[in-house]
Amino acid sequence: MRGAKLNRNVSKHFQESLWLYVVCLFCLFTGIVLGIYTVKYMGETERQDLINYFLGFKKTIGSEAVNNKSILIETVKTNVPMIAALWLLGLTIVGIPVILVIDIIKGFTLGFTLTFVFYSMSYSGVGFVLMGVLPQNIIYLPCIVIGSVLAIKLSLAKLKDKLNKQVNYHKNYFLDYSMSFLIIILVMMLGFLYEAYITPRAIQTVAFYAGSVYI
């Protein structure tokens, strides 16, 4: 019974919020494209400096012991504040533009990283991306998009209430909203753990097989 109700609620949410998902995904892909073109049209000197830095980092992580706990903490520090910002912005009337900017920035970061890796490592960059970049982002990106939609939806509801001088969402909505974000963070923990404990080993594997060329 509960499972069927949950499925109905999820289906209803996606049907009602489809246009918001389209907007958020558009911003995300816009950021990815901007990231790709930033690397493509970057000055040769700046690009080479970044490539040298990246290859030096790859050489270091490929040859030294990795502090997985430290990486986990840094990963949490990087991603949880972003989700917390989405949650907080959803509680405001003016948070929608900032939410969309966050989606663009996340897309830009991913597009820049993927393109930069390919510029730095050529064909061996495929392995680096498949093992060290994409897996955690397959978890992060849907979570960020869903969080963005939930935040925009609440922000729009608050704006509508202010204009109509009435409350259209039930009194438990804030609790449901906050619980949804807590679930998002718990799901993202899978990405945090992968990035902290599996990504370094994946990078070491790629560095080992590409060592004769890059290290």
Sequence and secondary structure as in RCSB ss.txt:
>XXXX:A:sequence
MRGAKLNRNVSKHFQESLWLYVVCLFCLFTGIVLGIYTVKYMGETERQDLINYFLGFKKTIGSEAVNNKSILIET
VKTNVPMIAALWLLGLTIVGIPVILVIDIIKGFTLGFTLTFVFYSMSYSGVGFVLMGVLPQNIIYLPCIVIGSVL
AIKLSLAKLKDKLNKQVNYHKNYFLDYSMSFLIIILVMMLGFLYEAYITPRAIQTVAFYAGSVYI
>XXXX:A:secstr
 HHHHHHHHHHHHHHHTHHHHHHHHHHHHHHHHHHHHHHHTS HHHHHHHHHHHHHHHHHHHHS   HHHHHHHH
HHHHHHHHHHHHHHHTSSS HHHHHHHHHHHHHHHHHHHHHHHHHHTTHHHHHHHHHTHHHHHHHHHHHHHHHHH
HHHHHHHHHHHHHHTS  S TTHHHHHHHHHHHHHHHHHHHHHIIIIIHHHHHHHHHHHTHHHH 
